[in-house]
Amino acid sequence: MSNGASRFGSMRAADTDRIQMAQLLTDAAAQGLLEMSEYEDRLKKAYAAQTIDELDRLSADLPGIATTAPASGPGRPAPSTLLLAIMSGFERRGRWNVPKRLTSVALFGGGVIDLRYADFTATDVEITSYSICGGQTILLPPELNVDVRGVGVMGAFDRDADEGSPGAPRVTIRGFSLWGSVGIKRKKRKAQQ
């Protein structure tokens, strides 16, 4: 962590420290060092951690996983991104860096934004989704906090997004659908083969 020395262990953890630990745990799960259920349990604890000590304990038993911040560290959010599907489709799946602002447009097309395996580079993320005669699906992991503010006009914009875990990133989803849909679904992660 940013202050990984043991004498700093009781220091309060910053959002960047929690995000970095989430990324380290994701690395460990991808390498097969953690079962999916244990990964999700540790991830919830990482987002709820108040001190550096609590974060360090989450990776202490993982061989070869660095617990100190690299020089480049997760200091800046990924750049804003536009996902566009005009009579076509887009998919954002697997491991990718979620920007602070993401805009998606489906015009006579469709798309999938899967946040279950993604690395968050900011604690507050804004997704603006527009679907016109098209459809989009946004897949959320169980711990993510979500605020939905979209509108469907002769179409659908899901509003079913319950609270996640304390301290986990918050995603605000806004936008509209016209003769289309924006579906928002919570889905557990699958074990990696």
C-alpha positions as CSV (number, residue, x, y, z in Angstrom):
1,M,0.0,0.0,0.0
2,S,1.1,3.6,-0.2
3,N,2.4,3.5,3.4
4,G,3.1,-0.2,3.6
5,A,5.7,-0.2,6.4
6,S,4.4,-1.8,9.6
7,R,4.8,1.4,11.6
8,F,2.2,3.0,9.3
9,G,-0.2,0.1,9.6
10,S,-2.6,1.9,11.8
11,M,-2.8,4.8,9.4
12,R,-6.2,5.4,7.7
13,A,-6.5,3.8,4.3
14,A,-7.2,6.1,1.3
15,D,-9.6,5.3,-1.5
16,T,-6.5,4.7,-3.8
17,D,-5.2,2.2,-1.2
18,R,-8.5,0.3,-1.4
19,I,-8.6,0.4,-5.2
20,Q,-5.0,-0.9,-5.3
21,M,-5.8,-3.8,-3.0
22,A,-8.8,-4.7,-5.1
23,Q,-6.5,-4.8,-8.2
24,L,-4.0,-7.0,-6.3
25,L,-6.7,-9.4,-5.2
26,T,-8.0,-9.5,-8.8
27,D,-4.5,-10.4,-9.9
28,A,-4.4,-13.2,-7.3
29,A,-7.7,-14.6,-8.4
30,A,-6.6,-14.5,-12.1
31,Q,-3.5,-16.4,-11.2
32,G,-5.6,-19.1,-9.4
33,L,-4.4,-18.2,-5.9
34,L,-7.9,-17.4,-4.7
35,E,-11.2,-19.3,-5.2
36,M,-13.9,-17.0,-6.5
37,S,-15.9,-17.0,-3.2
38,E,-12.8,-16.1,-1.2
39,Y,-11.9,-13.4,-3.7
40,E,-15.3,-11.8,-3.4
41,D,-15.1,-12.0,0.4
42,R,-11.7,-10.4,0.5
43,L,-12.8,-7.8,-2.0
44,K,-15.7,-6.7,0.2
45,K,-13.3,-6.5,3.2
46,A,-10.8,-4.4,1.1
47,Y,-13.5,-1.9,0.2
48,A,-14.6,-1.7,3.9
49,A,-11.1,-1.4,5.3
50,Q,-10.4,1.6,7.4
51,T,-6.6,1.2,7.9
52,I,-3.5,0.1,6.0
53,D,-3.1,-2.7,8.4
54,E,-6.5,-4.2,7.5
55,L,-5.6,-4.0,3.8
56,D,-2.2,-5.6,4.3
57,R,-3.7,-8.6,6.1
58,L,-5.9,-9.3,3.0
59,S,-2.8,-10.2,0.9
60,A,-0.3,-11.4,3.5
61,D,-0.8,-15.1,2.7
62,L,-0.6,-14.7,-1.1
63,P,2.9,-15.7,-2.4
64,G,4.4,-13.4,-5.0
65,I,1.7,-10.7,-4.7
66,A,3.3,-7.3,-4.1
67,T,1.6,-5.3,-1.3
68,T,3.4,-2.0,-1.8
69,A,2.3,0.5,-4.4
70,P,4.3,0.6,-7.6
71,A,5.7,4.0,-8.5
72,S,3.0,4.6,-11.1
73,G,0.2,3.6,-8.7
74,P,-3.5,4.1,-9.4
75,G,-3.4,7.9,-8.9
76,R,-5.3,9.0,-12.0
77,P,-8.5,7.7,-13.4
78,A,-8.5,6.1,-16.9
79,P,-9.5,8.6,-19.6
80,S,-13.2,9.1,-20.5
81,T,-14.4,6.6,-23.0
82,L,-17.1,6.4,-25.7
83,L,-18.6,3.0,-26.7
84,L,-20.6,3.4,-29.9
85,A,-22.8,0.9,-31.7
86,I,-24.5,2.2,-34.9
87,M,-26.2,-0.8,-36.6
88,S,-23.5,-2.9,-34.9
89,G,-22.4,-3.8,-31.4
90,F,-19.9,-3.3,-28.7
91,E,-18.6,-5.3,-25.8
92,R,-16.5,-4.4,-22.9
93,R,-15.8,-7.6,-20.9
94,G,-13.0,-9.2,-18.9
95,R,-10.3,-7.2,-17.2
96,W,-10.3,-3.5,-18.2
97,N,-9.8,-0.1,-16.6
98,V,-13.1,1.6,-15.8
99,P,-12.8,5.4,-16.5
100,K,-14.4,8.0,-14.3
101,R,-16.8,8.9,-17.1
102,L,-18.1,6.4,-19.7
103,T,-20.6,7.1,-22.4
104,S,-22.3,4.4,-24.4
105,V,-24.6,4.8,-27.4
106,A,-26.6,2.1,-29.2
107,L,-28.4,3.2,-32.3
108,F,-30.1,0.3,-34.1
109,G,-27.4,-1.8,-32.3
110,G,-26.5,-3.3,-29.0
111,G,-23.8,-3.5,-26.4
112,V,-22.6,-5.1,-23.2
113,I,-20.7,-3.4,-20.4
114,D,-19.5,-6.0,-17.9
115,L,-18.1,-4.5,-14.7
116,R,-17.6,-7.8,-12.8
117,Y,-13.9,-8.3,-13.7
118,A,-13.0,-4.7,-14.3
119,D,-10.5,-2.6,-12.4
120,F,-11.9,0.6,-11.0
121,T,-9.5,3.6,-11.3
122,A,-11.9,6.0,-9.4
123,T,-14.3,5.5,-6.5
124,D,-17.1,7.4,-8.2
125,V,-17.9,6.5,-11.8
126,E,-20.5,8.0,-14.1
127,I,-22.0,5.9,-17.0
128,T,-24.2,7.7,-19.4
129,S,-26.2,5.3,-21.7
130,Y,-28.3,6.1,-24.7
131,S,-30.3,3.4,-26.6
132,I,-32.4,4.4,-29.6
133,C,-34.0,1.4,-31.3
134,G,-31.2,-0.7,-29.7
135,G,-30.3,-2.3,-26.4
136,Q,-27.6,-2.3,-23.8
137,T,-26.9,-4.5,-20.8
138,I,-24.7,-3.4,-17.9
139,L,-23.5,-6.2,-15.7
140,L,-22.7,-5.4,-12.1
141,P,-20.7,-7.4,-9.4
142,P,-22.5,-7.9,-6.1
143,E,-20.4,-5.4,-4.1
144,L,-20.8,-2.4,-6.4
145,N,-23.0,0.5,-5.2
146,V,-25.2,1.8,-8.0
147,D,-27.5,4.9,-8.4
148,V,-29.7,4.7,-11.5
149,R,-31.2,7.9,-13.0
150,G,-32.2,6.8,-16.5
151,V,-35.5,7.2,-18.3
152,G,-37.3,5.0,-20.8
153,V,-39.5,6.6,-23.5
154,M,-41.5,3.9,-25.3
155,G,-38.7,1.7,-24.1
156,A,-37.1,0.5,-20.9
157,F,-34.4,1.8,-18.5
158,D,-34.0,-0.6,-15.6
159,R,-34.0,0.9,-12.1
160,D,-33.5,-2.3,-10.1
161,A,-30.1,-1.7,-8.5
162,D,-29.9,-2.3,-4.8
163,E,-27.0,-1.2,-2.6
164,G,-23.7,-3.0,-2.6
165,S,-20.9,-3.1,0.0
166,P,-19.9,-0.1,2.2
167,G,-16.8,1.5,0.7
168,A,-17.1,-0.1,-2.7
169,P,-17.0,2.1,-5.8
170,R,-20.2,3.9,-6.6
171,V,-21.5,3.9,-10.2
172,T,-24.1,6.4,-11.3
173,I,-26.0,5.3,-14.4
174,R,-28.0,7.9,-16.3
175,G,-29.3,8.4,-19.8
176,F,-32.4,7.4,-21.7
177,S,-33.8,4.8,-24.1
178,L,-36.2,5.5,-26.9
179,W,-37.7,2.4,-28.5
180,G,-34.9,0.5,-26.9
181,S,-33.6,-0.7,-23.6
182,V,-30.8,-0.3,-21.0
183,G,-30.8,-3.4,-18.8
184,I,-28.9,-3.3,-15.5
185,K,-28.3,-6.7,-13.8
186,R,-26.3,-7.9,-10.8
187,K,-24.5,-11.0,-11.6
188,K,-22.0,-13.1,-9.6
189,R,-18.5,-13.7,-11.1
190,K,-17.8,-17.1,-12.6
191,A,-14.8,-19.1,-11.6
192,Q,-12.0,-18.6,-14.1
193,Q,-11.1,-21.8,-16.1
